[in-house]
Amino acid sequence: YQMNYNQPSYDQQSPHHIPQESHQLIPQNEQPIYGHSDFTQAQSSPPNFPAQSQVYEQTQNFIENNATNTNWRIYNSAPAAQPVEEEIPQNTETEMEVEGGGGGGVEQEEMEQDAESEPGEPPEEEEDDDDEEEEEEEREEEHQQQQYEPIPRLTISIRGRGRGRGRGRIATIKKIGDQIVGEPPRKRGRPGRKPLSELLAEDESSLYYIVRNGGVSLPQVIDDWIDSYKENKDSALLQLMQFFINAAGCKGKISSNMQATMEHAEIIRRMTEEFDEESGEYPLIQTGQQWKKFRSSFCDFVQMLVKQCQYSIIYDQYLMDNVISLLTGLSDSQVRAFRHTATLAAMKLMTALVDVALTVSVNLDNTQRQYESERQKSRERRAADRLDSLMAKRQELEENMDEIKNMLTYMFKSVFVHRYRDTLPEIRSICMAEIGCWMKKFHQNFLDDSYLKYIGWTLHDKVGDVRLKCLQALQPLYASEELKGKLELFTSKFKDRIVAMTLDKEYDVAVQAVRLVISILKYHRDILTDKDCEHVYELVYSSHRAVAQAAGEFLNERLFIPDEEAVANLRTKRGKKRKSNTPLIRDLLHEHGSYLVDSLIDSNPMMRDWECMTDLLLEEPGPQEEPLDDRQETSLIEILVCCVKQAATGDPPVGRGPTRKLTISAKESKQVSEDKTKLTEHLIPTLPQLLHKYIADPEKVANLLVIPQYFELEIYTNSRQEKNLDQLLKLIKDVIDKQNDTEVLETAAKTLEVLCNEDFAIYSRCDIARSSLLDMIVSKYKEAHDEYITLIDGEEEPDEDETFALISSVKKVSIFYSCHNMGSCNVWDSLYKNITYIIDASKPLPEEVTKYSISSCFFGILWELHQVEDLMEKRASTHDAIEALRTRVQLFLDACKNLLANSENSIFREEAYLTICDLLIVFSRQLKTKEALAPLVYEPDKDLQHSLNNFIQNYVFIEDTEIEEQNEHEKIEELHKRRNFLATFCKLIVYNVLPTKVAADVFKHYVRYYDDYGDIIKATLGKAREINKVNCARTMALALTMIFRDLQKDGAKIQKSSDDFLSLKELAKRFALSFGLDAVKNREAVTALHREGILFSVSPLENPNDPTGPPPNLLFLEILTEFTNKLLKQDKRVVPPPEEPRETGRPKRRRRLEQSYPDVIGRMIRHKWYIDGENVYCTGEVLGISAPGTVPEESEDGTTYAGTCYDVQYDDEDFVRHLILEGDWQRGDIQVLGRASEHIP
């Protein structure tokens, strides 16, 4: 019994184990049945149907039996349940379909179980075994637990292989103690499947037809049926029985004669034979809106029927007796459709009876109260007849209540106890969902440990939906204050399991488990240990958002509870009172702030308490407070920024959001807008203070500078906050002047870009500040650059300060060039000269200067292109601007190509490579869509393609052994960089900048580097196929031939068993799988691939190393066989299938000897003979031919050839042989040499 949980917490102990304390509570002289011994000890004996008039006779009430056993052993005793029988793989159970050979399938997998179940495991789904039935009968004599007359069950005996969709030999159904009823043999073949509605009898007056089509309201249908029942009970009951049979998908008809003369078991057996032979479908599992509606109507019908019959008919000892008896028998059937439908009906029937019992209970209480009130009156005022009528009414209601309880008890023991562990998970889910309803509604009767144990056991179910239903059943019970006393024993017993389920592999189950733990925390706070709580705490960092948010709610309930008294006396140094969330936010200071914020922001208002957070950062701590240390301040700023970002956008952090963008509702949009306004109003005046305080700390400043990107910028003007805006812009300038950290500079550049938005009134003010800032950056660069070049020209060595000043200034130019147009600063030419200095080796510059100069020139060219496009939109003249831009592009690309091909510095090569690839995308053929921009198109030549390819071969596809000395973090960074290089190259292929065949050098690494780059190469392969299927197929063939040639290097002979050859075959298999299943759509591509592969295999035809051997590339045909299953049958006639090489290594020849050599007469042949197992070569001359092509020859392998008789004179023989050489020729044992005269010395 494998639970299939994949959480690490289950590695220590199986989740099935019951806590060890229970051992001490079991008497030593009693062997506990469940929990510490095999469950098979408690199997009940096969039941038989009761007489219909004695359905509810009980020797002892089930509830009373179990109500007193509220001790630990109630969870350790075995349920009185029979094992679920094996299902029939035939017309009655066609859903057990098997793909391929022997048995199996989904249903079989569910029925498989662990032969050696460990102690503490819940009772699991079991298969019936003929050998176990005798043991069960013997044990039943010792354990008489069932106090009702048993129900007959059906078992099956299956013989045969069971192949295909239920095929095999006939499965026979046998009733225990009765004769065997066989099924007629199945016909061969499989006719087309008909819709289920056509298979069922379409009697428009039947209840099934009316309920399914929904033409009449259900209350009216039931009223009409009640009227017919009052007129003729048998006829109406027959109609109801037929409804349940048809609802299960059975087309059988119950006749009135069958109803009168047959027991329900016989009727069910007869209906079993009426199922459709081929279809395994039935209404409850059918898909579509009609069947979904029918399922709902079916449940409503059963419940309304009881509701509308609750005052008289259900007590007539006829209707309910027969309905319950029929449903009990159907629920015990081997046929899944019967079992599923009847279980659903029975459970809904019990739910309806629970509602009736509640009504009776209310009426009984009212009657009792009226009776007591009347009885307390004085004799003069008391009405005797009234007292008698109330007493009679009370007695009647008590009898009705007893009868309903008897019905519930009987159905629980005869249906629920057997079906709650059925092999079908849908049935188990139904049972768990309904028992939860009974406990919630009728807790006086059902909220007892004798019933709760079934939910506890099923918490271990291997199907997620069943576990979910268990938790959902428990949720309302734990949410009720009045019921908590009845759950103490259950909670203590199954608390560990519920906590463990918070790590369930099914996220819905994990979410519900966390919520249930929250309910336990509310009403059973002491039962959860600190370790239990820590398991839930950690889930706030889960990648699944719903789980994390549920864990956040747990944190709110457990830890983050505002305490006004605790902060009543807390004040800052200047006397400002601290807010109530202050201690909570102090406790919140942990790493991974974005995930933590996302878990709590929707459930805890402290995540939007901007004033509390900023006060903690700005206000000096008071006498009763401890100041925040540096790490805490950093964490708090990170949390503040994450809260601002999520409140202003509503977007979850990366890695936790949905896979596709979901549109937010109007309510959510309004909430986001309000949050954005509130945070802007508070942070506009406080952000400059924070920046001023932490201006020297790069990490804190980098986070704080992000905040203005999420402001509602209109508030600056609407609220007259221009002074704070000027202060913010001045602080940004100061930060850029003082800081050199890359993250700080990039964030500042981006924030300034957001502020300089032309759509807002603050644009002019921000644009002036930006111009001043850019002038400062450029002037500092020019000053540092001129000073550095002057020192170099004077043959002086710049010191560290001068070098740092140059690097820092060009770095700032590069970063701000990426966000702001600095063309007006006229700095591009100076930056380009820095690159030429390195190419010419005329002036040595630091590596960083050249690197940032390359990126700056790149962004400068993009800004110029943007300006040209703006001029075109304004219909201004663009000729001069385009010519100037084309010149710059040509110069810059030539410089980058030089660095890529010739530079020995890896930093320069990497930067040049990325720049070239990006510019090739920007200036590709897509510019031709605008005629004026056509001169800017840049086509890569062969040399550039070769350089780019060499770069990725040398920098991307390298072994990890070359970077062994790096630590894990550095390895991850390096892998990320290499993946970026590869993706940049693949973009050129995807956007059709480079021809598809260039990708062959990438595709050939698909298998070898699958773990690192498999997703990128696979995506490129798919896009290349979208561009041109045939070219993509030829590129695959080229990639395979490249690897094949590599295996032949240095004349090495390829071994078919070598790892390299097997890896090549695996690559071919991956390529073949990428074609998909549509052979017609890929026909041309697959044919082209085979043509390329065959031509490669036979080129060259002659083996230079072995003139008598096969072509050197012939073994490639074995690689090609991986694609042959993708060929259409008609194409296999055009493209000849590859020949298997013979043991000699030589292929069979297609053309006959006389066709290959029409002038064979007079030529010498070299003939290979097999003498005593050894190869002997003989040379001879062909003297003549007789009877061409008419004489058959049988070779050693049994192949018959239509050969020709040749007269051959061998050098070592004095006589002429008359031979048919065709067989040896086809086998490759004959080699035709020159003419005889050429061999005469």
KAWO-V739092 format. One record per helix or strand of 3 or more residues. SS is the DSSP state (helix for helix, strand for strand). FROM is the first residue (numbers start at 0). LEN is the number of residues. If there is no record, write none. Layout:
# KAWO-V739092
ss: {SS:SS}
from: {FROM:FROM}
len: {LEN:LEN}
This chain:
# KAWO-V739092
ss: {helix:helix:helix:helix:helix:helix:helix:helix:strand:strand:helix:helix:helix:helix:helix:helix:helix:helix:helix:helix:helix:helix:helix:helix:helix:helix:helix:helix:helix:helix:helix:helix:helix:helix:helix:helix:helix:helix:helix:helix:helix:helix:helix:helix:helix:helix:helix:helix:helix:helix:helix:helix:helix:helix:helix:helix:helix:helix:helix:helix:helix:helix:helix:strand:strand:strand:strand:helix:strand:helix}
from: {7:19:38:51:61:71:104:129:153:171:195:206:217:232:255:263:282:288:312:318:335:383:424:442:448:463:483:506:524:529:544:581:592:604:609:629:665:697:706:713:721:741:762:799:822:827:846:878:905:924:930:941:959:967:995:1009:1028:1048:1058:1082:1115:1130:1152:1162:1173:1199:1215:1221:1229:1235}
len: {4:6:4:3:6:4:7:13:4:4:4:7:14:15:6:9:3:20:3:13:40:36:17:4:10:15:20:17:3:12:14:6:8:4:9:20:28:7:4:5:17:14:31:18:3:13:27:24:17:5:6:14:4:23:8:18:19:3:15:15:11:4:4:9:21:11:5:6:6:4}
